[in-house]
């Protein structure tokens, strides 16, 4: 198959998605009409490499800190799939990239690739005011790739992360991208739900089941029929009630309180917690069998301090949600926020933005308008007294020292540090903040 293969374009035009034919050197050999429309080419873009068109990179994705689907497909000899941000004439857009290796009939070696690009509605790299996820930092993209992979399945999902990282928004995204999107999304706040109410809230009850039960009441499992049941802070479910949830998940059947009639349950389960469930299992405060039922597909949500590159787009989005799009944050205010650790994550950022715009009389938020805790720039007093610094500061200093001494490649450095290249690039980016 060469650049002049007469059937290449017609084969690619058989795909409804934008599609290109590549060689092992990332060179575009042919493109279908949808690809040329997406990226603004009137003729075949044969003088370009895929990473130049999609990302504006002068090196392949894997040398720019991202997962390269071509490189992964060449390594495995199999189809690969990744979520990327592509640079299109309409701006930055999330794209689900499929890479299909093609073998030479003469040698049997992988010599060409078909790349398909499916626009993804999982999130936006630009500000949006429709309640959807926004961001493009590497840690955010890694999380979003997992969301994109599992969303269309019926597998149970466990969302892990600190308070304020947006676990319910991710759960809503999983629901929206699933085949159950037209059915209800039902959130259940497990925190503070006492033993006596857990069963009746989840399964409902019939008239006369207990004092005050004057009528039949459907539970939240019934409300989620055909859709998604989201158990927030699942680690707070009382131990005595966990067996009832386990039975529901194992049998997909339940009985309303006071009823002898079994009912079928049809829902997709998404759970979230900021607690260490494995430690709770070890301590005997969380059932091991329930833990494995819930933890089918685990997604770790990054804290805001690991995605500080997203601060501008997050602030712009929050300003839009608050009806304050005319407000802007100055360079000194952004610098202060980038130095802050955000223990309350995105929820705290929203509170900071809302407070700050009330103080910005001229429409510009400066560092003086930020809460005092944001202007501290760390913990200098604690370091002076004890010599102890936060772990992120120690890691930052160590990486800076390593970079001054190490002369090998980034891959070699990642191997020495015991992390992936993607993690290393993220951490190196953080040292430049």
KOLKEDO-724766 format. One line per 4 residues: number of its first residue (from 1); their letters; for each residue x, y, z of C-alpha. Coordinates in nm, 2 decimals, always signed. Example, Ala and Ser with C-alpha at 12.3 -4.5 7.8 and 13.67 -1.06 7.14 Angstrom:
BEGIN
1) AS) +1.23,-0.45,+0.78 ~ +1.37,-0.11,+0.71 .
This chain:
BEGIN
1) XXXX) +0.00,+0.00,+0.00 ~ +0.16,+0.33,-0.11 ~ +0.06,+0.70,-0.10 ~ -0.09,+0.65,-0.45 .
5) XXXX) -0.29,+0.34,-0.37 ~ -0.61,+0.39,-0.58 ~ -0.85,+0.25,-0.33 ~ -0.72,+0.41,-0.01 .
9) XXXX) -0.95,+0.72,-0.02 ~ -1.26,+0.53,-0.12 ~ -1.19,+0.28,+0.16 ~ -1.16,+0.56,+0.42 .
13) XXXX) -1.47,+0.73,+0.28 ~ -1.65,+0.41,+0.39 ~ -1.61,+0.53,+0.75 ~ -1.86,+0.79,+0.88 .
17) XXXX) -1.60,+0.92,+1.12 ~ -1.29,+1.12,+1.02 ~ -1.03,+0.87,+0.91 ~ -0.67,+0.87,+0.78 .
21) XXXX) -0.42,+0.62,+0.66 ~ -0.07,+0.64,+0.82 ~ +0.26,+0.48,+0.78 ~ +0.50,+0.39,+1.07 .
25) XXXX) +0.66,+0.74,+1.04 ~ +0.33,+0.91,+1.13 ~ +0.30,+1.04,+0.78 ~ -0.06,+1.08,+0.65 .
29) XXXX) -0.09,+0.88,+0.33 ~ -0.46,+0.94,+0.26 ~ -0.76,+1.10,+0.43 ~ -1.14,+1.07,+0.39 .
33) XXXX) -1.37,+1.37,+0.32 ~ -1.48,+1.39,+0.68 ~ -1.12,+1.43,+0.80 ~ -1.05,+1.70,+0.54 .
37) XXXX) -1.36,+1.89,+0.64 ~ -1.28,+1.87,+1.01 ~ -0.93,+2.00,+0.97 ~ -0.99,+2.24,+0.68 .
41) XXXX) -0.80,+2.06,+0.40 ~ -0.92,+2.10,+0.04 ~ -0.67,+1.84,-0.09 ~ -0.52,+1.53,+0.05 .
45) XXXX) -0.29,+1.63,+0.35 ~ +0.00,+1.40,+0.24 ~ +0.28,+1.63,+0.34 ~ +0.17,+1.63,+0.70 .
49) XXXX) +0.22,+1.40,+1.00 ~ -0.08,+1.32,+1.22 ~ +0.06,+1.49,+1.53 ~ +0.13,+1.81,+1.34 .
53) XXXX) -0.24,+1.83,+1.23 ~ -0.41,+1.70,+1.54 ~ -0.20,+1.86,+1.81 ~ +0.03,+2.12,+1.65 .
57) XXXX) +0.33,+1.92,+1.78 ~ +0.66,+1.89,+1.60 ~ +0.72,+1.55,+1.77 ~ +0.50,+1.25,+1.82 .
61) XXXX) +0.25,+1.24,+2.11 ~ +0.46,+1.00,+2.32 ~ +0.75,+1.25,+2.31 ~ +0.52,+1.53,+2.42 .
65) XXXX) +0.39,+1.36,+2.74 ~ +0.08,+1.19,+2.59 ~ -0.01,+0.84,+2.50 ~ +0.05,+0.78,+2.13 .
69) XXXX) -0.21,+0.54,+1.98 ~ +0.02,+0.46,+1.68 ~ +0.31,+0.38,+1.91 ~ +0.09,+0.16,+2.13 .
73) XXXX) -0.06,-0.02,+1.84 ~ +0.28,-0.08,+1.68 ~ +0.41,-0.22,+2.01 ~ +0.11,-0.46,+2.07 .
77) XXXX) +0.02,-0.53,+1.71 ~ -0.35,-0.47,+1.81 ~ -0.61,-0.21,+1.80 ~ -0.57,+0.07,+2.06 .
81) XXXX) -0.80,+0.35,+2.18 ~ -0.71,+0.67,+2.36 ~ -0.89,+1.00,+2.44 ~ -0.70,+1.31,+2.31 .
85) XXXX) -0.76,+1.68,+2.27 ~ -0.73,+1.77,+1.90 ~ -0.67,+2.12,+1.77 ~ -0.94,+2.19,+1.50 .
89) XXXX) -1.04,+2.51,+1.32 ~ -1.33,+2.52,+1.58 ~ -1.09,+2.51,+1.87 ~ -0.97,+2.24,+2.11 .
93) XXXX) -1.20,+1.93,+2.11 ~ -1.20,+1.60,+2.29 ~ -1.17,+1.31,+2.04 ~ -1.18,+0.94,+2.10 .
97) XXXX) -0.90,+0.80,+1.87 ~ -0.91,+0.44,+1.74 ~ -0.59,+0.30,+1.58 ~ -0.61,-0.01,+1.36 .
101) XXXX) -0.28,-0.17,+1.26 ~ -0.25,-0.31,+0.90 ~ +0.01,-0.58,+0.82 ~ +0.21,-0.60,+0.50 .
105) XXXX) +0.11,-0.91,+0.29 ~ +0.47,-0.95,+0.19 ~ +0.64,-0.94,+0.53 ~ +0.36,-0.98,+0.78 .
109) XXXX) +0.48,-0.68,+0.97 ~ +0.27,-0.39,+1.08 ~ +0.34,-0.13,+0.82 ~ +0.03,+0.10,+0.81 .
113) XXXX) -0.25,+0.22,+1.03 ~ -0.60,+0.34,+1.00 ~ -0.69,+0.61,+1.25 ~ -1.05,+0.69,+1.32 .
117) XXXX) -1.15,+0.99,+1.52 ~ -1.49,+1.00,+1.71 ~ -1.58,+1.34,+1.87 ~ -1.63,+1.29,+2.24 .
121) XXXX) -1.89,+1.47,+2.45 ~ -1.74,+1.35,+2.78 ~ -1.60,+1.69,+2.86 ~ -1.48,+2.02,+2.71 .
125) XXXX) -1.14,+2.17,+2.70 ~ -1.31,+2.51,+2.68 ~ -1.53,+2.70,+2.92 ~ -1.89,+2.58,+2.93 .
129) XXXX) -2.19,+2.68,+3.13 ~ -2.40,+2.36,+3.09 ~ -2.28,+2.19,+3.40 ~ -2.04,+1.96,+3.22 .
133) XXXX) -1.69,+1.87,+3.31 ~ -1.42,+2.11,+3.18 ~ -1.04,+2.08,+3.18 ~ -0.74,+1.96,+2.98 .
137) XXXX) -0.46,+1.90,+3.24 ~ -0.29,+1.56,+3.20 ~ -0.43,+1.43,+3.53 ~ -0.78,+1.53,+3.42 .
141) XXXX) -0.74,+1.37,+3.08 ~ -0.62,+1.04,+3.24 ~ -0.93,+1.04,+3.45 ~ -1.16,+1.13,+3.16 .
145) XXXX) -1.01,+0.85,+2.94 ~ -1.13,+0.60,+3.20 ~ -1.47,+0.76,+3.22 ~ -1.50,+0.75,+2.84 .
149) XXXX) -1.40,+0.38,+2.83 ~ -1.65,+0.25,+3.10 ~ -1.95,+0.49,+3.04 ~ -2.12,+0.28,+2.77 .
153) XXXX) -2.10,-0.04,+2.97 ~ -2.33,-0.15,+3.25 ~ -2.03,-0.22,+3.49 ~ -2.04,-0.08,+3.84 .
157) XXXX) -1.81,+0.22,+3.89 ~ -1.63,+0.34,+4.20 ~ -1.53,+0.70,+4.21 ~ -1.25,+0.78,+4.45 .
161) XXXX) -1.12,+1.12,+4.54 ~ -1.10,+1.40,+4.80 ~ -1.41,+1.60,+4.89 ~ -1.49,+1.87,+4.64 .
165) XXXX) -1.33,+1.70,+4.33 ~ -1.66,+1.67,+4.15 ~ -1.75,+1.31,+4.20 ~ -2.13,+1.37,+4.14 .
169) XXXX) -2.05,+1.55,+3.82 ~ -1.84,+1.26,+3.70 ~ -2.13,+1.02,+3.79 ~ -2.37,+1.24,+3.59 .
173) XXXX) -2.12,+1.23,+3.30 ~ -2.11,+0.85,+3.31 ~ -2.49,+0.84,+3.31 ~ -2.52,+1.09,+3.02 .
177) XXXX) -2.28,+0.89,+2.80 ~ -2.44,+0.56,+2.88 ~ -2.73,+0.38,+2.70 ~ -2.94,+0.47,+3.01 .
181) XXXX) -2.92,+0.85,+2.95 ~ -3.29,+0.88,+2.88 ~ -3.38,+0.71,+3.22 ~ -3.34,+0.87,+3.56 .
185) XXXX) -3.02,+0.96,+3.74 ~ -3.09,+0.91,+4.11 ~ -2.84,+1.04,+4.37 ~ -2.84,+0.89,+4.72 .
189) XXXX) -2.65,+1.08,+4.99 ~ -2.54,+0.80,+5.23 ~ -2.38,+1.03,+5.49 ~ -2.59,+1.06,+5.80 .
193) XXXX) -2.85,+0.81,+5.68 ~ -2.94,+0.62,+6.00 ~ -3.00,+0.24,+6.01 ~ -3.37,+0.28,+6.06 .
197) XXXX) -3.41,+0.49,+5.74 ~ -3.16,+0.32,+5.51 ~ -3.38,+0.03,+5.40 ~ -3.70,+0.23,+5.36 .
201) XXXX) -3.52,+0.51,+5.16 ~ -3.36,+0.26,+4.93 ~ -3.64,+0.00,+4.89 ~ -3.95,+0.20,+4.98 .
205) XXXX) -4.23,+0.07,+5.21 ~ -4.60,-0.03,+5.20 ~ -4.88,+0.12,+5.40 ~ -4.88,+0.00,+5.76 .
209) XXXX) -4.52,-0.12,+5.75 ~ -4.44,+0.09,+6.06 ~ -4.59,+0.37,+6.26 ~ -4.65,+0.67,+6.03 .
213) XXXX) -4.65,+0.46,+5.71 ~ -5.00,+0.58,+5.60 ~ -4.94,+0.51,+5.23 ~ -4.72,+0.31,+4.99 .
217) XXXX) -4.40,+0.49,+4.90 ~ -4.16,+0.39,+4.63 ~ -3.79,+0.38,+4.72 ~ -3.49,+0.52,+4.54 .
221) XXXX) -3.41,+0.19,+4.37 ~ -3.75,+0.20,+4.20 ~ -3.70,+0.57,+4.11 ~ -3.38,+0.47,+3.93 .
225) XXXX) -3.55,+0.20,+3.72 ~ -3.37,+0.17,+3.39 ~ -3.13,+0.44,+3.48 ~ -2.83,+0.51,+3.72 .
229) XXXX) -2.83,+0.48,+4.10 ~ -2.55,+0.70,+4.24 ~ -2.45,+0.62,+4.60 ~ -2.25,+0.91,+4.73 .
233) XXXX) -2.02,+0.85,+5.02 ~ -2.09,+0.48,+5.02 ~ -1.83,+0.43,+5.29 ~ -2.08,+0.59,+5.54 .
237) XXXX) -2.34,+0.31,+5.49 ~ -2.40,+0.16,+5.84 ~ -2.23,-0.18,+5.87 ~ -2.56,-0.35,+5.96 .
241) XXXX) -2.73,-0.22,+5.64 ~ -2.44,-0.32,+5.41 ~ -2.57,-0.68,+5.37 ~ -2.90,-0.55,+5.24 .
245) XXXX) -2.72,-0.36,+4.96 ~ -2.50,-0.66,+4.89 ~ -2.82,-0.88,+4.85 ~ -2.97,-0.63,+4.61 .
249) XXXX) -2.65,-0.62,+4.39 ~ -2.62,-1.00,+4.39 ~ -2.99,-1.09,+4.32 ~ -3.11,-0.76,+4.15 .
253) XXXX) -3.42,-0.81,+4.36 ~ -3.56,-0.63,+4.66 ~ -3.87,-0.61,+4.89 ~ -4.02,-0.28,+5.01 .
257) XXXX) -4.03,-0.27,+5.39 ~ -4.34,-0.45,+5.51 ~ -4.40,-0.62,+5.18 ~ -4.37,-1.00,+5.10 .
261) XXXX) -4.35,-0.93,+4.73 ~ -4.01,-0.94,+4.56 ~ -3.95,-0.69,+4.29 ~ -3.70,-0.68,+4.01 .
265) XXXX) -3.44,-0.40,+4.00 ~ -3.28,-0.26,+3.68 ~ -3.02,+0.01,+3.73 ~ -2.65,+0.08,+3.67 .
269) XXXX) -2.46,+0.15,+4.00 ~ -2.21,+0.43,+4.04 ~ -2.06,+0.48,+4.39 ~ -1.83,+0.75,+4.53 .
273) XXXX) -1.63,+0.80,+4.85 ~ -1.34,+1.00,+4.99 ~ -1.27,+0.73,+5.24 ~ -1.02,+0.44,+5.22 .
277) XXXX) -1.25,+0.15,+5.18 ~ -0.97,-0.11,+5.18 ~ -0.85,+0.02,+5.52 ~ -1.21,+0.00,+5.64 .
281) XXXX) -1.23,-0.36,+5.52 ~ -0.92,-0.44,+5.72 ~ -1.06,-0.26,+6.02 ~ -1.39,-0.46,+5.99 .
285) XXXX) -1.61,-0.15,+5.94 ~ -1.69,-0.23,+5.57 ~ -1.78,-0.57,+5.43 ~ -1.52,-0.73,+5.21 .
289) XXXX) -1.77,-0.90,+4.99 ~ -1.96,-0.57,+4.93 ~ -1.63,-0.39,+4.86 ~ -1.56,-0.63,+4.57 .
293) XXXX) -1.91,-0.60,+4.44 ~ -1.88,-0.22,+4.43 ~ -1.52,-0.18,+4.31 ~ -1.56,-0.33,+3.97 .
297) XXXX) -1.41,-0.03,+3.78 ~ -1.22,+0.22,+3.99 ~ -1.17,+0.58,+3.88 ~ -0.95,+0.81,+4.09 .
301) XXXX) -1.04,+1.18,+4.06 ~ -0.74,+1.41,+4.07 ~ -0.74,+1.69,+4.33 ~ -0.72,+2.04,+4.20 .
305) XXXX) -0.36,+2.08,+4.30 ~ -0.27,+1.81,+4.04 ~ -0.45,+2.00,+3.76 ~ -0.36,+2.36,+3.82 .
309) XXXX) -0.33,+2.42,+3.45 ~ -0.71,+2.40,+3.44 ~ -0.75,+2.70,+3.68 ~ -0.82,+2.96,+3.40 .
313) XXXX) -1.09,+2.75,+3.23 ~ -1.24,+2.65,+3.56 ~ -1.25,+3.01,+3.67 ~ -1.40,+3.12,+3.34 .
317) XXXX) -1.67,+2.85,+3.37 ~ -1.75,+2.94,+3.73 ~ -1.78,+3.31,+3.64 ~ -2.02,+3.22,+3.36 .
321) XXXX) -2.23,+3.01,+3.60 ~ -2.24,+3.30,+3.84 ~ -2.35,+3.55,+3.57 ~ -2.02,+3.74,+3.61 .
325) XXXX) -1.85,+3.68,+3.27 ~ -1.74,+4.04,+3.26 ~ -1.51,+3.98,+3.56 ~ -1.15,+3.88,+3.50 .
329) XXXX) -0.87,+3.76,+3.72 ~ -0.54,+3.94,+3.71 ~ -0.20,+3.77,+3.66 ~ -0.11,+3.83,+4.02 .
333) XXXX) -0.44,+3.67,+4.14 ~ -0.39,+3.37,+3.92 ~ -0.03,+3.33,+4.04 ~ -0.15,+3.33,+4.40 .
337) XXXX) -0.41,+3.06,+4.32 ~ -0.15,+2.85,+4.14 ~ +0.06,+2.85,+4.46 ~ -0.23,+2.75,+4.67 .
341) XXXX) -0.30,+2.38,+4.75 ~ -0.68,+2.39,+4.75 ~ -0.77,+2.14,+5.03 ~ -1.14,+2.19,+4.93 .
345) XXXX) -1.06,+2.14,+4.56 ~ -1.30,+2.27,+4.29 ~ -1.58,+2.33,+4.54 ~ -1.34,+2.56,+4.73 .
349) XXXX) -1.24,+2.73,+4.41 ~ -1.60,+2.82,+4.34 ~ -1.64,+2.97,+4.68 ~ -1.32,+3.17,+4.64 .
353) XXXX) -1.43,+3.30,+4.30 ~ -1.78,+3.40,+4.43 ~ -1.63,+3.58,+4.72 ~ -1.36,+3.76,+4.51 .
357) XXXX) -1.60,+3.90,+4.25 ~ -1.79,+4.07,+4.53 ~ -1.48,+4.26,+4.62 ~ -1.36,+4.35,+4.27 .
361) XXXX) -1.53,+4.69,+4.23 ~ -1.35,+4.76,+3.90 ~ -1.43,+4.42,+3.75 ~ -1.07,+4.29,+3.80 .
365) XXXX) -0.99,+4.04,+4.08 ~ -0.64,+4.10,+4.22 ~ -0.45,+3.90,+4.48 ~ -0.57,+4.14,+4.75 .
369) XXXX) -0.92,+4.03,+4.68 ~ -0.84,+3.66,+4.75 ~ -0.89,+3.51,+5.10 ~ -0.58,+3.54,+5.32 .
373) XXXX) -0.52,+3.17,+5.32 ~ -0.46,+3.19,+4.94 ~ -0.20,+3.46,+4.97 ~ +0.02,+3.27,+5.22 .
377) XXXX) +0.20,+3.08,+4.95 ~ +0.26,+2.76,+5.16 ~ +0.38,+2.70,+5.51 ~ +0.70,+2.90,+5.56 .
381) XXXX) +0.65,+2.94,+5.94 ~ +0.62,+2.56,+5.99 ~ +0.93,+2.50,+5.78 ~ +1.13,+2.75,+5.97 .
385) XXXX) +1.04,+2.60,+6.31 ~ +1.05,+2.23,+6.23 ~ +1.24,+2.19,+5.90 ~ +0.94,+2.00,+5.77 .
389) XXXX) +0.78,+2.09,+5.44 ~ +0.47,+1.96,+5.27 ~ +0.52,+1.64,+5.06 ~ +0.45,+1.82,+4.73 .
393) XXXX) +0.72,+2.08,+4.81 ~ +0.97,+1.81,+4.89 ~ +0.89,+1.63,+4.57 ~ +0.92,+1.95,+4.37 .
397) XXXX) +1.27,+2.02,+4.52 ~ +1.38,+1.66,+4.46 ~ +1.28,+1.66,+4.09 ~ +1.45,+1.99,+4.04 .
401) XXXX) +1.77,+1.84,+4.18 ~ +1.74,+1.53,+3.97 ~ +1.69,+1.73,+3.65 ~ +2.01,+1.92,+3.72 .
405) XXXX) +2.21,+1.59,+3.74 ~ +2.04,+1.34,+3.51 ~ +2.14,+1.35,+3.14 ~ +1.95,+1.05,+3.00 .
409) XXXX) +1.61,+1.04,+2.83 ~ +1.28,+1.10,+3.00 ~ +1.19,+0.73,+2.96 ~ +1.51,+0.63,+3.14 .
413) XXXX) +1.44,+0.88,+3.41 ~ +1.08,+0.75,+3.45 ~ +1.21,+0.39,+3.48 ~ +1.46,+0.50,+3.75 .
417) XXXX) +1.19,+0.68,+3.94 ~ +0.94,+0.39,+3.91 ~ +0.67,+0.59,+3.74 ~ +0.52,+0.60,+3.39 .
421) XXXX) +0.64,+0.86,+3.14 ~ +0.29,+1.02,+3.16 ~ +0.32,+1.06,+3.53 ~ +0.67,+1.19,+3.50 .
425) XXXX) +0.57,+1.46,+3.25 ~ +0.28,+1.57,+3.48 ~ +0.52,+1.60,+3.77 ~ +0.78,+1.79,+3.57 .
429) XXXX) +0.51,+2.03,+3.45 ~ +0.42,+2.09,+3.81 ~ +0.78,+2.18,+3.89 ~ +0.76,+2.46,+3.63 .
433) X) +0.45,+2.61,+3.79 .
